[in-house]
Amino acid sequence: NMGKKHKRRRKKILILTKPVVPEKLITLSRSIPLNAAQQDRISFSVLRNVKNKLRKIENISYEINIDGNWEWVVRYDDHGGKGSLHKHYRVSLKDNSEVESSTGIKKYKNKDYELTWVCKDIKHNHQTYRSKFLKAQGLDLY
């Protein structure tokens, strides 16, 4: 068996890359009144996938009604689903600029928990947010 040469077979490895199909996301927007007077509300816009899993928190804001217009006071977002949840405080009615903060925000892996947490935060603290904001405006609505 001398003359038999072993031919080395080189396996060609084909890497199959699945095309990345952008996930189909559905935007859900909702407003929740915070009191009977209907002058305060939580307004949110989130993106869920077809399995109803929350993917992005576009915006969750605490809003007050001033002269028939809904104005945001504090809002939360997660930078398009990539960043961690953080808060923006609005400087003033005339000035749409904002102060960003992530102080005191609980970190959750699950965005549904984050949404719930923010809604609870706003429910518990909206009076404080409101009076601070209005004091800065020199307004006293009620």
N, C-alpha and C positions, 0 to 999 in steps of 0.2 A: 504493500500500500504506500509506496514511496512517492510516486509521481502526482499524487492528488494535492492540488493547491486549495487551501481554504480561501474561498472568496469572502472577504468581509462585507457583510451587507450593512450599508448605512441606512438607518431608518430616517426617513424624512418626517420630521415632526411638523405637522400643520397645526398652527394655533388658530383655533376657531374663536373669533371674537364676535360675540353677539352685538349687533348694533344697539346702542343705548337708546331705548325708546323713552322719550320724555314721558314721565308719569302724567296721566290725565288728572288734572286737579280741578276741583269745583270750588268756586268762591261762595262762601256763605256769609251773608251780612245780616246783622240783627241789632235791634235796639231794645233795651230793657229799661222801662221807667223805674226810677229809684224811689219815687214817692207819689202820693195821690195827686199832688199839685202838678205833676208832669213837667216840672221845671228842671229836673235833673235826670240824666239817663246814662246808661252804659251803652256804647255803640261799638260793635266789633265787626271785623272782617277777617275771616280766616280761610285758608285753603285746605280742603280735604281731598284725599284720593277716593277712587271708586269704592274702596273697602271702608270708607268713612274714617280713615285714620288721618288725624290732624297733622299736616305737613309744615304749614307756615302760618305764623301769626302776623298778618299784615298790619293790623292795627286793633288795639282795644283802647277806647278812650272814655274818659269821664267828661261829659258835656253838660253845659248849662244853657238854658234858654234865656237870652238877653234880647229884649225887644223883638221877640218872634224869630230870632236867629239862634241856631244851635252853635255854640262856640265850645271848642275843646279846651280843657283846663290841664289835664294830665293824660298822657297816652303812652301805651306800651307797644313795642314791636320787637321782632327778633331778627332784623336785617335779612329779610327774605328767606327765613328758615335756616340760614347758615350760622348766624350769630347766637349769642345767648340773649335771653329776654332782658330788656332794659326799659327804663322809664324816661319820658321827656316831660319836662314842666314847661308850660307856655309862659313866656315872660309877661306879655300883656295883650290886651284886646287889639290895640292898634298895631302891635308889633308881633308878627307871627314867629319870631325867633324863639328858641327853646333851649333849656338847660338839660343836658343828658345826665342820667344817673343810673347806677346799677346797685346802689346801696339798699340793703335789706331785701333784695329779691331772691327768693328761694330758687335753687337750681333743680329742675326736674328733668329726667330723661324724656318723660312723656309730655308732649305738648298739650294734651287734654287736661292734665293736671295743672299745667301752667295757666291755661285759659281759666280754669275754675279758680285757681289761686288769685289771679288778677281780679276777677269779678268780685271775689270775696274782699280783697284788699280795697277795691273801690267802694263796695258797700259799707265797709267799716270806717273808711277814712274820708269819704267824699265831703262830709261837712267841713272837715279841716282843710281839704284842698280848696273847697269853695270859698271859705272865709278868708284864707290866705290870698287867694287870687283876687277876690273882690276888694279886699283891703288895699291891695297894691293898685287897683284901678280907681280907688276912691268911690266905689259903688257900694250901695247897700240895698240889695234887692228884696230880701225878706229876713 
